């Protein structure tokens, strides 16, 4: 299949290391300037014909914004709210996306949680509601679409669990073959998803970084399409759609409440003031920033929010690079309970560092115990059951409040990246066990002190 559609607004790729640009279809993954296979890669960033997109009179929130009437419009289905809605800002055609809807996850106003933190306006973006239970479905949908458009029969990835589950789900829906490399220590619940969806799973006797490098070599050797985070530039393009949705949903929330403080008549959407994102490899936070940057570039929002990246003290490579003003993180030995963000050598640090530095945000470190403790208020006050990595963003927000990094009147969004069902043992560790009682009302009354 063709690697570039003539009606696409995808214009090419630019290296964030050397600045070289490439035409669509001329390079797959990284710039030739890359010095090695480690974190110091020649990361590529997709760019689009923003002038043409901005000139469209209707925007993706309008029912008339359809490719049936406009070749650069957002969807062949006017009512869709999934990532297909944003295809002028994606490097694939909507017809190539798997028939498993990614995106359109809820943005939940969390007033009780806000009150507990002394904040006025807090939202939780619950991306654990995606089909396989994590934000990674957005990127994996793009990976499968790119594999189909480039004629690759197999798509492969290395993952600690979530990216793999997402790829397995999307591949199954599209009847596309997938091969997954996971570290042998990946949680069984996540491995079970891969096997159920029918992927071929190779549990590598080593770390995530070992699995990553093996996947790269295998894709080169066997001609598979490589979905690896931080290696394949198009994964950022899927992940940035979470920001598009946040801005659209905030606009809808202000419309319904009658409040328009953050809205300009010249813009289409509303950006929050600050966004909190868990960080491992750095790909999600890079996509979050890029999504808001593109909305601002198009004139669809007034501002780019401050982006706060949150890492565990037990997996702090990107935070340390930011703290020490480095471009390339030093390798660490990651041992955090938040397995989804446990990375020794981050592969997308360039985009992560750009996100925080360019937005005026910060990186925050939180202890593993704080991550586990954050699972409870996120669920009990916000209604969102998150795995440890998903709760990491809230732990970061709690720390930012304590450190006085925020205006308490800001509009703040916490992105919960994965469902708590991904790691039930971690949830049980912090929530405890149920109380066992005999089958009698007296026992119930005694147990509950009624």
N, C-alpha and C positions, 0 to 999 in steps of 0.2 A: 504494500500500500504506500501511497505518497506520504512523505514526512511533513508536508506543508500544504495547507489548503489555500487556494488563491483568495478566498473571502476572509481569511483569518487576519486578525490584527496583531498576532504574534510576529514580532519584527526581528528577533535574534537574541543572542546571548552575549553578555559582557563579563570579562574576567575581573573579579574584584581584587586580584593581586597585581596584574600587569596592565589592565585597562583594555586589552585587545578585544575586539568584537568579532562575532561569528554570525554568518547567515543561518537561518533555520535549516536544519538538516545537515550542516557541515561538521558538527561535533556532537558527540553523545553526552559526555559526562563532565570532564574537567579540562581545563586549559592545558596545552602542552608545556606551559611554563612551570607546571608543578614540579617541585624538586624531589618529592618522595611520595610514598603511600600513606604517610602519617597525617597528622592534623594540618600540616602546612601545605594544603592542596591549592591548586589554582581554581578556586571556586567560581562557578559561572552563575550569572543572574539573568533571568529572562527579562526582556523588555518588549514593549508593545507600541503600537501606533496610538499614543495617548491623544493626540490632536483629533484623530478621526473618531475615537470613542467619545471624547468630550463633546463633539459636535452633534451627537445624537440628541434629538430633542427630548425623547422620552428616556427614562431611566429604568433600571431593573425593578423598581417597586411599582411601576405602572403596568396595568393589565395589557396595554397595547404594545409592551416591549417584547416583541416576538420575532423570531427569525422568519416567520411566515410573511411578515410585512416589511422586515428590515434585515438585510443580509449581515449586519454587524450587531444584531440584537442579541438578547441574552438567552433565549431559549426557543426551541421548537414547540414548547408547551407553555402558553402564556401564564398559566397558573402555578408553574413549578416554583418551589422555594428551596430546592436542593442546590448543590454546587453547579448543576447544569445551568442554573439561572445566570451565572456569571461568565459564560463561555467566551465573550469577547476579551476577557482578561485571563484566559486560560490557553495553554499551548496545544489543546486537543479540540476536536469537534465534538459536539454533544452526542452525535450518533455513535461515537466510539466508546463512550462511557459505559461501564457495566450497568445492567438493569437492576442494580441494588442501590437505592437512594442514599447518598451520603450528604451530611449537612442538615440544615433546617432543625437544629437542636435548640431547645428552649433557652432563653435568657430570663432568668428568674430574679425578680426583685426580692431581696433578702432583708426586710426591714428589722426583723428580730435580731438577726446576726449583726446588722448595722448598729442597732441600739447597744448591743453588748460591747461593741468596739468604739462607741462614741462617734459613729459616722452618720451622715445624713442620707447618703444615697449609695447603696451597694447592690450590685447585681452579680449573679453567678451564671456563667455560661456553662451549661452542663453538657459537655461533649461526650460524656459516657453514654448518651442516648443514641449514638451512632450504631449502625447495624452490628458491628463486631464489638462494640463497647468502648471505643476510644476515638479521639480526634484523628488518629492515623488513617481512618477510613478515607478521609478527604484526599490524602496523598496517594494511597493505594489505588483509588479509583483512577487517578491520573496515570499512575504507573501502568495499569492494565490497558488503559486507552492508548498510551504511547507505544506499548508493546504491540498492540493490534495495528496501529497506524504505521509502524516501522517493520511489520512482518516478522516479528520475533515470536516463535511458537512457545517459548518458555520464559517466564519472568521469575527472577530469584531475588531473595533478600536475606540479609543477616539482621537479627533482631533479638532483643531480650524478651519479646513476647507480643507487644501490642501491634507493632508494624507487621509482624508475621501473621497475626490473627486477621488483621485488616486485609493483607494481601491474599490470604487464603480465602476469605469470604468473597472478596471482589473477583478473584480468579474463578471460584466455583460458579458465581452468578453469570460470568461471561463465558463459561466453558473453556477457560484458558488454563494451561498447565502451569503450576507453580512449584518451586523448590525452595525450601526454607532452611537456613542455617541458624541454629539457636545455641547459646551456651548450655551446657548440660545442666546448669543450675537454674534454668528458667522455671518459673512456677508451673506446676502440673496443670492448673486450670487453663493457663494460656496454651500449653502444648496440646491439651485436649481439643481446644478449638481448631488447631491446625489439622489434626488428624481427622476430626469429624468432617471438616470441609473438604478433605481429600487431597491436601497438599502432601508432597513427599518431604518428610522432615528429617534433617540430619542434625543430631545433637552433638555439637563439637565439644570434645574433651578439652576445654580451655575457656577463656574469657570471651566477652562480647567482641572485643577487639580482634581476637583470634578468628572468630566466626566472620567478622567483617572482612578481614583480609583474605580469608579462604573463599568467600563469596565473590570478591572482586576477581581473584585469579580464575575461579571456575567460569564466571561469565565471559571472561576474555578467551578462555580455552575452548568453551563449548558454544559460544555465540548466543548466550542467553541475554535477555534484557535485565539490567541491574537496577533494582529499586532502592539500593542502599541509601539511607539517610546521610546527607552531607557529602555524597558522591554524585548522586543524580540531582541536577539542579531543578528539575521539574517537580520534585517533592515539595519544595517551598511553595510552588504555585498552587498546589492543592491545599496546603495548610493555611495560606493567607486568606482563604475564603471564610475562615472563622471571624476575621476582622470585618469583612464585608457584612456578614450577618449581624454582628454586634451593632454596627453603625445603623443598619436598616432597622433592627429591632428597637434600638434606643429612640430612633425617630418615631416609630409607631407608638412606643410607650409615652413619649411626650405628647404626641397627638391625642392619645386617649385620655391623658391626665389634664390636658389643657395647658400644660407648662411648656414654654418654648425658650427657656433661658439660654440653652446651648445651640439654638437653631438660628440660622440666617436664611432669609428668603431666597438668597442666591444659591443655596446649597440644597442637596437632596437628603443627606443623612446627618446623623449626629454622632460625633466621636466622644468617647468618655474622656475624662481628664487623666486617669491612670489605669493601667492594666497590669495584672500580676500573672506571671506565667512560670510554671515549673520548667527547669532546664536540665537536660542531660547532654545530648549531642549538640544542641543549639538550633536545630532545624525549626522547631515549632516557634520559638521566640523570633527567629529570623523571619518566618512567614507572617507572624502577627504584625510585626513592624511594617513589613512590605505592604501588607494589605491596607493598613491605615495610610501609609505613604502614598499609595496609588490613588486612594480616594481623595486625598488632599491634592495630588497632582492633577486630577481630573476636575477639581473644583466642586466635588460632591460633598466634601466636609470642609470645615473651616480650619481644622488643626489636626496634628498627629499627637496622640496621647503620650504621656511619659510611660515607657515600658520598663517594668521591674522584673528582672529575672531572679528566680529563687532556686538555690541549690542546697543540697545537704552538705553539712560540714564533712561528711564522709565521701563526697564526690564533688570536689570544689574546683576543678581545673579551670573552667571558664571564669568563675568569680575571681580566682587568683590572678588570671591574666589581666582582667579588668582592673583589679586593685593595683597591680604592678605596672600598668600601662604597657602591656605586651600585646603583640599582634598574634602570636602563636602560643597557646597554652603549654605549660609543662605537664608531662605525664604524671598522673597520680595513681594510687592504688585505691580504687573505689570499692566500698563495702557497705553501701547504704541499704536500709530496709526497703527503700523506694526503688525497686528493681528497674522500673521503666526509665529512671534517670541515673542509673548507675553506670558510669562510663569512665574508663581510665584515660582515654585519649580522644577527646571530642573531635568529631569530623566536620562539624559545621560551625566552628567557633567564629569564623570570619563574619558570618551573617549575624550571629548572636551578639558579638561585640559591637557591630555596627548598630544593631537595634537599640541597645541601651545607650551608647554614646550619642548617637544622632538624635534620639528622642529626649535626652536630658534625664533619663531614668537612672537606675542603679541596679547592681547585683547585690543580693542579700543571701547570707548563709543562715541556715537553721539546723538545729540538732535533730537527729532521727526521732528522738522522743517527742519533740515539738511537732514533727510531721504526723506521728501516730496520734497524738492528742488532738490535732486539728481535724481528724476524721469525725470526731463526735459533734462539735458545734456545726460543722458543715452539714451534717445529717440532721441534727436535732433542731437547729435554728434556721437552716437554709433549705432543708428537704432534699439534699443531694448526697447520695452514698458514693463516695469516691475511694479509689485505691490510694495507697500512700503517695504515689507521684501526683495524683490529682489534688490531694489535700495539701501538698507542699506549697501551692500558691497561696492558700489561706494562711498557712504558717508564716509565710513571708509578709503578708499583709499585717498580721498581728505584730510582727517585729517592726515593720515600718511605722505603725501607729505608736508603738512604744518609743521609737527613736525620733519621733516628731518629723518624719519625712513628708507628711501629707497635710494638706489643708482639709480639715475634717468635714468641710462642706462640699468637697469634690464629688463628682460622679466617678465611681470606681467599679471596675469589672475584675472579678477573679475567674480565671479559666480553669475549670476542673476537666482534666484531659482524659480521664479513664474511669470506668465503673468500678465500684467497690467489689463487685462479684469477680473481678480479675484476681483478687488476693484476699480470699475469705479468712485465712489464718491470721493475717495482719489485723483485720477488723475484729476478730474474736479476741486477739491478744489485748486490745485496748478496751473493748466493750464488755468483756467478761463472759461467763457462762450463765445459762438460765438456772433458776432455782428449782430444784426438784421437790415436789410436794405429793403426798398421798391424795387419792381421789375423794376428798371430803371438803365441805364448805368450812368446817372448823379449821382445817389446815390452810385453806386459802386466807381466811381471816387472820390467822396467826402469822402467816407469812407476810401479809400486807399490813398487819397491825390495824385492822379495821375495827 
